[in-house]
Amino acid sequence: MSDAHARMATRAVHAGEPRPPRGGSVVFPIYPGTVFESEPGEDAGYLRYANTPTQEYLHGKLAALEGAEAAVATSSGMAAIAAVLHTFLAAGDHVIVAGSVYGGTGVLLTEQAERLGWRVTFASADDPAEWARVLRPETKAVYAESITNPLIRVGDLASLSGFARERGLASIVDNTFCTPVVFRPHELGFDLVCHSATKALNGHADVSAGVVTGSADLVERVRRTTTLYGPCLDPHAAYLLARGIKTLELRVRRQNANAQAVAEYLSGHEQIAAVAYPGLPGHPDHARARAWFDGSGSMLAFRPAGGLEAAEVLIKQLRLPYAAPSLGGVESLIARPAAGNRGRDADRAPTGVPEDLVRFSAGIEDTEDLLDDFAQALDG
Ligand SMILES: *Cc1c(COP(=O)(O)O)cnc(C)c1O
């Protein structure tokens, strides 16, 4: 079927599914094999090459979700991001990073970049004049996140992809926080979209995976990188990810509704000093989210009026959200990013994140139960 024309909920269920189904099974089978027979002159299926049947089935689903020609899945989000950067940056090449990025990406673009000879400029998410100022002959790519972590900002993504297009640079966006339900960056002109599928795409906090989507040419270049470095997605994990994706639209809509309700509740509460959620009219990037997004995402951040101590008490008092990092799963999660991952230096929060900033990932629980829980935690 022409998956790309179906609406999102239908794509999530039907895209990539062979019709008639294989062996009559409504559920696509797991092919655990690492190697497949081939006709002379044909590429043999090999697991690390990401071209075995369950992997290719997943790729079809992922490409349809983002409205892309092609997709390749990897063993984690960081594997996807690293593969894209290794594909488009050689030693001496320069990349402009617009806005703040995920902790692991930040360390990759500083410590590892230095070892690899990549030149990196961290620039504003909003200021095309600054991008033009820092542009060099060696600039090969621009990189951004569709909603930034953990400050929940939306940069000037339309200008960024246009800036890259006019100058022949690869434009790369990490769309993890939005999911394709909320935002499809290829429609706004981005060349390559990465995801941590560990988060909302799988949605059940039980699979590690990453995704890159784009044109068939560009994804083939990325797949060559993953073939050489080896971060392929095991078919069992590929199957679980495809299963998770079937409910993506339902889950993300409920998560968005919960995030919106919690953000509105908190922004009207005297014990909360500030709330960052693009679905609030007072958010500085509200107009961008309305223009480009379908929904406002499942992530919000806030600062209690009582500062760090109040933040810690609130996290303890809440009964439903798990006090854990990560995001996008069916369970609500709550974390203080500045405290997070001390032992895991490779994933640290960007500098400048306030100590009392609390990040909430809305799950799919009943909205009223979540609001009741915040009420008992704040007022109890
Ligand atoms: C979690 C995350 C990553 C890294 O993904 P892993 O699957 O943990 O490797 C990258 N970008 C963003 C925005 C994330 O939230």
The ligand as an ORCA input file, in Angstrom:
! r2SCAN-3c Opt
* xyz 0 1
  C      18.432      9.401     24.683
  C      18.768     10.361     23.612
  C      19.829     10.094     22.729
  C      20.695      8.859     22.857
  O      19.951      7.710     22.634
  P      20.391      6.247     23.170
  O      19.364      5.363     22.566
  O      20.368      6.293     24.661
  O      21.759      6.004     22.640
  C      20.074     11.006     21.733
  N      19.351     12.138     21.594
  C      18.338     12.423     22.436
  C      17.573     13.689     22.242
  C      18.010     11.555     23.473
  O      17.014     11.849     24.303
*
